[in-house]
Amino acid sequence: MILRFKELKKENEDLYAVVEKNEQSIKELQSRQTQYERDYQSLKMAKMIEITDGDLQGAKDRLAKLIRDVNKCIAILSNEK
């Protein structure tokens, strides 16, 4: 009976060690997940800024075209006088 008790005690200690190791792994994985979520949010923000910059460039291009068109109209009107 004492031998069986010692075996069970050893098994119990081993199981506690496994549980502790698994809990540590879970904490590490949760930490990684949190970091990955932060990185993902940063990438999403960077992508939104990139799109905004692209829209800004497109708006600048359209504005430049409008200015050229207005300048052509002014030149035509100036030649008619």
Beta strands, then each sheet from edge to edge (+ up, - down):
end
